[in-house]
Amino acid sequence: LDGVVIESASIGTFVTADEIKRAMKTFLDIPIVTIAQKLDGISSISFNCDGFKDVIRHLIKIHRKKNIAFVSGPSSNEDSVNRFNAYREVLREFDIPFDKTLYAVGDLSEYSHNAVREIMKNNPDVDAICFANDRMAIAGYEVIAENGRSVGKDIAVVGYDDALCSMNIEPKMTTVHTDM
């Protein structure tokens, strides 16, 4: 091998940063680059959250959304943390107080229904939900329908990653593009 590129943010969903570092020790003499997660002493490439901030601003300015929820991935996932911080930053810009009941943690999969159910149960007036990735947004579509509401009509949904899975859902998902 001439080098190793590790998509550590995805792996970080299942293992800790320390476990990733231990695994990388087997590549001591080979250059290593991580994608989307910074680990001490290892070069990394990460993505900013400007597009995510822009879409949340759009929800507030153009669509007049005020009860905007966020479904994050685990705190061990750096992408989730960065996207949550971007969400909080935009709320502060518009003097919208952060409400813990509008926040839930999913598992970054399309099986994150319980996180969305928690938000919907505690906030019947939620008018938008932002997700740390598209897979969790798919679960959001299903839970919104379970609650007799419609995506795009009653509630706005925003995903992240522009994943292939987001292309086959109706109505079409609004998602932030990440060009890997």
N, C-alpha and C positions, 0 to 999 in steps of 0.2 A: 504494500500500500504506500502511496505517496502522501496521503493525508486522509483525515476523517472529518466529515461534516455530520453533526448530530443535531437533529431536530428536537432539542432538549425540552422545549415547552410542551410538546405532545407527550414525551416520555415522562415529564414531570407531573403529569396527571395521575400517573400510576406509582411512581417512586419518588423519593425525596432527592433534593439536590445533593446531599451527601452520598447517596447510593449511586447517583450518576457520576460524581467525582471518583468514587472507588472504581467504577467500571472503566472510566477513562484512563486510570493508571496503567492499564494493560497496553496503552498506546503511547508510552512515555517518549519514544524516539520519533514519533510521527506528529506532524502539525495537526492540531485539532481546532475546529471552529464550531461553536454552537449557534443555533438559530433561535432567536426570540427569548433566550434566557441567558442572563449573564452569570457566569460562575467564576470565582476568583482564580486569576492566573491563566484563564483560557480566553482566547479571542472569541468575540461574538458579533453577530449581526442581529439587530433588533429593529422593530418597526415602530414608528410613532403612532400616536392616536389622533392626529389632526383630523382625519376623515370622520372618526367617531364623534369628535367634538362638533364638527360641522353638521352632522346629521341630527344631533341632539339640539343644537341651536335652531336648526330648521323646524324641528318638532315644536319648539317653543315659539319662535317668531312667526312662522307661516301657518302652522296648524293650531296655534294657541293651546298647546298641551301644557298642563301644570302638574298633573299627578302622574309623573313619569317614574316607572319602576325600573330596577336593574336586577338581572339575574346573572350572577357571577359564577365563575368556576372556583375551584378550591384555592385557598390562599397560597398553596404551594406552587401554583401556576402563575408565572410572572406576567404573562399576557393578560390573564384575568385581573390581576392586581392593577396593572397599568390602565386597563379599560375602565375599571371601577373608579380609579383616581380621575380619569378624564371625565366620567359622568359627574362626579362630585364637583369638579372644577367648573363645569358648565352650569350646574345648578347654582353655585356661588355667584357666577357672573350675572345671573338673572335674579339674584336674591330669593331663590327658592330654597327653603330650608330642607336639609336632608332628613328624611323620615325613614327610620329603621324598618318600619312595616312595609316599605316599598322596596326592600332589598332582601334577596334570598340567594342561597348558594346551591347551584346544581353541580352535576358531575362532568360537565362538558359533553354530554352525550344527548342523544334524542330521547333518552329515558329520564329526563329531568322534570317530569310532570309534577312531582311533589313540591318543588321549589316554586313553580308557577301557581299551583293550587294555593299555597300558603299566601302568596301575594294577593291573589284574587279573593280569597276568603276574608282577608283583613282589610281589603281596599276595594269595595264594590264600585267605587267611582274612578278606579285607575283608568287613565285614558291613553297610556302608551307604556310599552314594555321594551326595554333595550336588553339585548342578550350579549354575553361575552363571546358567543360564537353562533353560527347558523344551526348547528345540531340541536342546541337547547331551544332555539327559536321554533324548531319543528314541534317540539313538545308543547311550546307555548300556543301554537296554532290549535293543537288538539284540546288543550285545557280551556282555551277561550271558547271553542265550539261547545265543549261540555257545559259551559256556563251560559249557553244561549246567546253568546255575543259573536260578532263578526269582525274578523281582521279587516282593517281598512275602512270599515263603516263605524263601528263602535269603539274600536281600539286600534291604535297604531302599533306595529311591531317592527323592530329593527334588529337585524342580525349582524354578524361580523365574520369575515373571511371570504365571502363570495364563494362558498363551497358548492361543489356540484349538487349536493343534496338540496340546496335551496332553489335550484332551477325548476324543479318539478312540482312545486307546491302552489296551490291556488288559494287566494290570489298571490300573484308573484311577490316574493319577499323583497323588502328593502334591506340591502345588506351592504356593509362597507367592504370594498374590494381590498384584498391583500395580495400583492403580486409576488408570489414566491419565486 
